[in-house]
Protein backbone atom coordinates (compact mmCIF):
# COMPACT_ATOMS: atom_id res chain seq x y z
CA UNK A 1 0.00 0.00 0.00
CA UNK A 2 2.64 2.52 1.00
CA UNK A 3 4.83 1.70 -1.99
CA UNK A 4 1.93 2.31 -4.36
CA UNK A 5 0.94 5.68 -2.91
CA UNK A 6 4.59 6.71 -2.70
CA UNK A 7 4.77 6.11 -6.44
CA UNK A 8 6.96 3.02 -6.54
CA UNK A 9 7.06 1.29 -9.88
CA UNK A 10 7.40 -2.43 -10.64
CA UNK A 11 11.22 -2.49 -10.45
CA UNK A 12 11.27 -0.83 -7.02
CA UNK A 13 8.48 -3.07 -5.72
CA UNK A 14 10.29 -6.17 -7.02
CA UNK A 15 13.43 -5.03 -5.22
CA UNK A 16 11.53 -4.41 -1.95
CA UNK A 17 9.83 -7.81 -2.09
CA UNK A 18 13.00 -9.75 -2.88
CA UNK A 19 14.49 -11.75 -0.08
CA UNK A 20 17.86 -13.44 -0.19
CA UNK A 21 17.44 -16.66 -2.15
CA UNK A 22 13.88 -15.72 -3.17
CA UNK A 23 13.97 -12.86 -5.66
CA UNK A 24 10.85 -11.19 -7.06
CA UNK A 25 11.12 -10.29 -10.72
CA UNK A 26 9.89 -7.06 -12.28
CA UNK A 27 7.41 -9.14 -14.29
CA UNK A 28 6.01 -10.62 -11.06
CA UNK A 29 5.75 -7.13 -9.57
CA UNK A 30 3.83 -5.97 -12.67
CA UNK A 31 1.37 -8.84 -12.13
CA UNK A 32 1.04 -7.97 -8.45
CA UNK A 33 0.34 -4.34 -9.27
CA UNK A 34 -2.30 -5.34 -11.83
CA UNK A 35 -4.02 -7.51 -9.20
CA UNK A 36 -3.70 -4.74 -6.63
CA UNK A 37 -5.31 -2.15 -8.90
CA UNK A 38 -8.06 -4.58 -9.95
CA UNK A 39 -8.91 -4.98 -6.25
CA UNK A 40 -9.09 -1.19 -5.89
CA UNK A 41 -10.50 -0.12 -9.26
CA UNK A 42 -10.92 3.57 -8.39
CA UNK A 43 -7.41 4.01 -7.01
CA UNK A 44 -5.54 4.12 -10.33
CA UNK A 45 -8.01 6.66 -11.75
CA UNK A 46 -7.67 8.80 -8.59
CA UNK A 47 -3.88 8.69 -8.81
CA UNK A 48 -3.91 9.56 -12.51
CA UNK A 49 -6.25 12.52 -11.82
CA UNK A 50 -3.91 13.86 -9.14
CA UNK A 51 -0.94 13.71 -11.52
CA UNK A 52 -2.92 15.31 -14.38
CA UNK A 53 -4.13 18.10 -12.06
CA UNK A 54 -0.62 18.64 -10.71
CA UNK A 55 0.96 18.80 -14.16
CA UNK A 56 -1.69 21.28 -15.33
CA UNK A 57 -1.84 23.52 -12.24
CA UNK A 58 1.58 22.84 -10.66
CA UNK A 59 -0.19 22.14 -7.36
CA UNK A 60 -2.49 19.65 -5.68
CA UNK A 61 -4.70 20.02 -2.62
CA UNK A 62 -5.28 17.96 0.48
CA UNK A 63 -8.85 16.82 1.23
CA UNK A 64 -9.04 19.80 3.59
CA UNK A 65 -8.13 22.27 0.83
CA UNK A 66 -4.51 23.00 1.73
CA UNK A 67 -2.51 23.73 -1.41
CA UNK A 68 0.75 21.87 -2.07
CA UNK A 69 2.91 23.41 -4.80
CA UNK A 70 4.75 20.87 -6.98
CA UNK A 71 7.99 22.73 -7.70
CA UNK A 72 9.45 19.70 -9.49
CA UNK A 73 7.42 20.55 -12.61
CA UNK A 74 9.43 23.74 -13.09
CA UNK A 75 12.54 21.63 -13.69
CA UNK A 76 13.37 20.48 -17.24
CA UNK A 77 14.77 17.10 -16.13
CA UNK A 78 12.35 14.21 -16.56
CA UNK A 79 13.48 12.36 -13.42
CA UNK A 80 12.73 15.45 -11.31
CA UNK A 81 9.31 15.79 -12.95
CA UNK A 82 8.63 12.11 -12.19
CA UNK A 83 9.30 12.94 -8.55
CA UNK A 84 6.62 15.63 -8.95
CA UNK A 85 4.22 12.96 -10.21
CA UNK A 86 4.84 10.94 -7.04
CA UNK A 87 4.34 14.06 -4.91
CA UNK A 88 0.97 14.70 -6.59
CA UNK A 89 -0.25 11.38 -5.22
CA UNK A 90 1.55 11.42 -1.91
CA UNK A 91 0.91 15.02 -0.83
CA UNK A 92 -2.89 14.77 -0.67
CA UNK A 93 -2.60 11.57 1.39
CA UNK A 94 0.20 12.55 3.77
CA UNK A 95 -0.87 16.20 3.84
CA UNK A 96 -4.48 15.20 4.50
CA UNK A 97 -3.36 13.03 7.42
CA UNK A 98 -1.30 15.93 8.79
CA UNK A 99 -4.26 18.30 8.41
CA UNK A 100 -6.54 15.84 10.20
CA UNK A 101 -4.08 15.56 13.09
CA UNK A 102 -3.74 19.34 13.42
CA UNK A 103 -7.50 19.82 13.39
CA UNK A 104 -7.74 17.17 16.08
CA UNK A 105 -5.12 18.92 18.17
CA UNK A 106 -7.04 22.19 18.04
CA UNK A 107 -10.30 20.46 18.91
CA UNK A 108 -8.61 18.72 21.86
CA UNK A 109 -7.20 22.01 23.16
CA UNK A 110 -10.65 23.63 23.03
CA UNK A 111 -12.37 20.63 24.66
CA UNK A 112 -9.85 20.50 27.51
CA UNK A 113 -10.22 24.23 28.11
CA UNK A 114 -14.04 24.03 27.98
CA UNK A 115 -14.00 21.14 30.49
CA UNK A 116 -11.81 23.20 32.84
CA UNK A 117 -9.06 20.57 32.80
CA UNK A 118 -6.11 22.54 31.42
CA UNK A 119 -4.21 21.93 34.67
CA UNK A 120 -4.89 18.16 34.57
CA UNK A 121 -4.70 17.10 30.89
CA UNK A 122 -1.73 18.21 28.82
CA UNK A 123 -0.93 17.40 25.23
CA UNK A 124 2.82 16.89 25.38
CA UNK A 125 3.80 15.65 21.91
CA UNK A 126 2.84 14.04 18.67
CA UNK A 127 4.41 10.82 17.43
CA UNK A 128 3.64 10.48 13.71
CA UNK A 129 -0.17 10.34 13.77
CA UNK A 130 -0.56 9.91 17.52
CA UNK A 131 -1.15 12.45 20.27
CA UNK A 132 0.42 11.81 23.66
CA UNK A 133 -0.97 13.34 26.84
CA UNK A 134 0.05 13.65 30.45
CA UNK A 135 -3.02 13.10 32.61
CA UNK A 136 -3.19 13.89 36.30
CA UNK A 137 -3.98 10.82 38.40
CA UNK A 138 -7.18 12.47 39.65
CA UNK A 139 -8.73 12.25 36.17
CA UNK A 140 -10.37 8.95 35.27
CA UNK A 141 -9.16 7.34 32.04
CA UNK A 142 -12.68 6.88 30.71
CA UNK A 143 -13.33 10.59 31.26
CA UNK A 144 -10.30 11.41 29.11
CA UNK A 145 -11.44 9.05 26.34
CA UNK A 146 -14.97 10.46 26.39
CA UNK A 147 -13.62 14.02 26.19
CA UNK A 148 -10.89 13.54 23.59
CA UNK A 149 -12.19 10.79 21.30
CA UNK A 150 -14.74 12.96 19.43
CA UNK A 151 -11.99 15.53 18.87
CA UNK A 152 -9.54 13.13 17.24
CA UNK A 153 -11.85 10.65 15.49
CA UNK A 154 -14.33 12.78 13.59
CA UNK A 155 -16.02 12.06 10.26
CA UNK A 156 -14.92 13.88 7.14
CA UNK A 157 -16.43 13.37 3.70
CA UNK A 158 -14.26 11.22 1.49
CA UNK A 159 -12.22 9.71 4.32
CA UNK A 160 -12.75 6.29 5.87
CA UNK A 161 -13.91 6.06 9.46
CA UNK A 162 -11.08 7.11 11.74
CA UNK A 163 -10.66 5.19 14.97
CA UNK A 164 -8.49 6.23 17.90
CA UNK A 165 -6.43 3.69 19.82
CA UNK A 166 -5.70 4.31 23.48
CA UNK A 167 -3.02 3.30 25.94
CA UNK A 168 -2.07 4.32 29.45
CA UNK A 169 0.83 3.89 31.79
CA UNK A 170 2.87 5.56 34.48
CA UNK A 171 6.13 5.60 32.48
CA UNK A 172 7.35 5.26 28.91
CA UNK A 173 7.82 1.58 28.19
CA UNK A 174 5.24 0.60 30.79
CA UNK A 175 2.03 1.30 28.93
CA UNK A 176 -0.85 -1.05 28.23
CA UNK A 177 -3.24 -0.88 25.32
CA UNK A 178 -6.85 -0.21 26.22
CA UNK A 179 -9.57 -2.27 24.61
CA UNK A 180 -12.82 -0.40 23.99
CA UNK A 181 -16.26 -1.78 23.29
CA UNK A 182 -18.48 -0.54 20.45
CA UNK A 183 -19.67 2.35 22.67
CA UNK A 184 -16.13 3.56 23.38
CA UNK A 185 -16.06 2.25 26.94
CA UNK A 186 -13.01 0.48 28.37
CA UNK A 187 -13.63 -3.25 28.18
CA UNK A 188 -10.17 -4.59 28.93
CA UNK A 189 -6.41 -4.18 28.78
CA UNK A 190 -3.95 -5.79 26.40
CA UNK A 191 -0.34 -5.73 25.41
C-alpha positions as CSV (number, residue, x, y, z in Angstrom):
1,X,0.0,0.0,0.0
2,X,2.6,2.5,1.0
3,X,4.8,1.7,-2.0
4,X,1.9,2.3,-4.4
5,X,0.9,5.7,-2.9
6,X,4.6,6.7,-2.7
7,X,4.8,6.1,-6.4
8,X,7.0,3.0,-6.5
9,X,7.1,1.3,-9.9
10,X,7.4,-2.4,-10.6
11,X,11.2,-2.5,-10.4
12,X,11.3,-0.8,-7.0
13,X,8.5,-3.1,-5.7
14,X,10.3,-6.2,-7.0
15,X,13.4,-5.0,-5.2
16,X,11.5,-4.4,-2.0
17,X,9.8,-7.8,-2.1
18,X,13.0,-9.8,-2.9
19,X,14.5,-11.8,-0.1
20,X,17.9,-13.4,-0.2
21,X,17.4,-16.7,-2.1
22,X,13.9,-15.7,-3.2
23,X,14.0,-12.9,-5.7
24,X,10.8,-11.2,-7.1
25,X,11.1,-10.3,-10.7
26,X,9.9,-7.1,-12.3
27,X,7.4,-9.1,-14.3
28,X,6.0,-10.6,-11.1
29,X,5.8,-7.1,-9.6
30,X,3.8,-6.0,-12.7
31,X,1.4,-8.8,-12.1
32,X,1.0,-8.0,-8.5
33,X,0.3,-4.3,-9.3
34,X,-2.3,-5.3,-11.8
35,X,-4.0,-7.5,-9.2
36,X,-3.7,-4.7,-6.6
37,X,-5.3,-2.2,-8.9
38,X,-8.1,-4.6,-9.9
39,X,-8.9,-5.0,-6.3
40,X,-9.1,-1.2,-5.9
41,X,-10.5,-0.1,-9.3
42,X,-10.9,3.6,-8.4
43,X,-7.4,4.0,-7.0
44,X,-5.5,4.1,-10.3
45,X,-8.0,6.7,-11.7
46,X,-7.7,8.8,-8.6
47,X,-3.9,8.7,-8.8
48,X,-3.9,9.6,-12.5
49,X,-6.3,12.5,-11.8
50,X,-3.9,13.9,-9.1
51,X,-0.9,13.7,-11.5
52,X,-2.9,15.3,-14.4
53,X,-4.1,18.1,-12.1
54,X,-0.6,18.6,-10.7
55,X,1.0,18.8,-14.2
56,X,-1.7,21.3,-15.3
57,X,-1.8,23.5,-12.2
58,X,1.6,22.8,-10.7
59,X,-0.2,22.1,-7.4
60,X,-2.5,19.7,-5.7
61,X,-4.7,20.0,-2.6
62,X,-5.3,18.0,0.5
63,X,-8.8,16.8,1.2
64,X,-9.0,19.8,3.6
65,X,-8.1,22.3,0.8
66,X,-4.5,23.0,1.7
67,X,-2.5,23.7,-1.4
68,X,0.8,21.9,-2.1
69,X,2.9,23.4,-4.8
70,X,4.8,20.9,-7.0
71,X,8.0,22.7,-7.7
72,X,9.4,19.7,-9.5
73,X,7.4,20.6,-12.6
74,X,9.4,23.7,-13.1
75,X,12.5,21.6,-13.7
76,X,13.4,20.5,-17.2
77,X,14.8,17.1,-16.1
78,X,12.4,14.2,-16.6
79,X,13.5,12.4,-13.4
80,X,12.7,15.4,-11.3
81,X,9.3,15.8,-12.9
82,X,8.6,12.1,-12.2
83,X,9.3,12.9,-8.5
84,X,6.6,15.6,-9.0
85,X,4.2,13.0,-10.2
86,X,4.8,10.9,-7.0
87,X,4.3,14.1,-4.9
88,X,1.0,14.7,-6.6
89,X,-0.3,11.4,-5.2
90,X,1.6,11.4,-1.9
91,X,0.9,15.0,-0.8
92,X,-2.9,14.8,-0.7
93,X,-2.6,11.6,1.4
94,X,0.2,12.5,3.8
95,X,-0.9,16.2,3.8
96,X,-4.5,15.2,4.5
97,X,-3.4,13.0,7.4
98,X,-1.3,15.9,8.8
99,X,-4.3,18.3,8.4
100,X,-6.5,15.8,10.2
101,X,-4.1,15.6,13.1
102,X,-3.7,19.3,13.4
103,X,-7.5,19.8,13.4
104,X,-7.7,17.2,16.1
105,X,-5.1,18.9,18.2
106,X,-7.0,22.2,18.0
107,X,-10.3,20.5,18.9
108,X,-8.6,18.7,21.9
109,X,-7.2,22.0,23.2
110,X,-10.6,23.6,23.0
111,X,-12.4,20.6,24.7
112,X,-9.8,20.5,27.5
113,X,-10.2,24.2,28.1
114,X,-14.0,24.0,28.0
115,X,-14.0,21.1,30.5
116,X,-11.8,23.2,32.8
117,X,-9.1,20.6,32.8
118,X,-6.1,22.5,31.4
119,X,-4.2,21.9,34.7
120,X,-4.9,18.2,34.6
121,X,-4.7,17.1,30.9
122,X,-1.7,18.2,28.8
123,X,-0.9,17.4,25.2
124,X,2.8,16.9,25.4
125,X,3.8,15.7,21.9
126,X,2.8,14.0,18.7
127,X,4.4,10.8,17.4
128,X,3.6,10.5,13.7
129,X,-0.2,10.3,13.8
130,X,-0.6,9.9,17.5
131,X,-1.1,12.5,20.3
132,X,0.4,11.8,23.7
133,X,-1.0,13.3,26.8
134,X,0.1,13.6,30.5
135,X,-3.0,13.1,32.6
136,X,-3.2,13.9,36.3
137,X,-4.0,10.8,38.4
138,X,-7.2,12.5,39.7
139,X,-8.7,12.2,36.2
140,X,-10.4,9.0,35.3
141,X,-9.2,7.3,32.0
142,X,-12.7,6.9,30.7
143,X,-13.3,10.6,31.3
144,X,-10.3,11.4,29.1
145,X,-11.4,9.1,26.3
146,X,-15.0,10.5,26.4
147,X,-13.6,14.0,26.2
148,X,-10.9,13.5,23.6
149,X,-12.2,10.8,21.3
150,X,-14.7,13.0,19.4
151,X,-12.0,15.5,18.9
152,X,-9.5,13.1,17.2
153,X,-11.9,10.6,15.5
154,X,-14.3,12.8,13.6
155,X,-16.0,12.1,10.3
156,X,-14.9,13.9,7.1
157,X,-16.4,13.4,3.7
158,X,-14.3,11.2,1.5
159,X,-12.2,9.7,4.3
160,X,-12.8,6.3,5.9
161,X,-13.9,6.1,9.5
162,X,-11.1,7.1,11.7
163,X,-10.7,5.2,15.0
164,X,-8.5,6.2,17.9
165,X,-6.4,3.7,19.8
166,X,-5.7,4.3,23.5
167,X,-3.0,3.3,25.9
168,X,-2.1,4.3,29.4
169,X,0.8,3.9,31.8
170,X,2.9,5.6,34.5
171,X,6.1,5.6,32.5
172,X,7.4,5.3,28.9
173,X,7.8,1.6,28.2
174,X,5.2,0.6,30.8
175,X,2.0,1.3,28.9
176,X,-0.8,-1.1,28.2
177,X,-3.2,-0.9,25.3
178,X,-6.9,-0.2,26.2
179,X,-9.6,-2.3,24.6
180,X,-12.8,-0.4,24.0
181,X,-16.3,-1.8,23.3
182,X,-18.5,-0.5,20.4
183,X,-19.7,2.3,22.7
184,X,-16.1,3.6,23.4
185,X,-16.1,2.3,26.9
186,X,-13.0,0.5,28.4
187,X,-13.6,-3.3,28.2
188,X,-10.2,-4.6,28.9
189,X,-6.4,-4.2,28.8
190,X,-4.0,-5.8,26.4
191,X,-0.3,-5.7,25.4
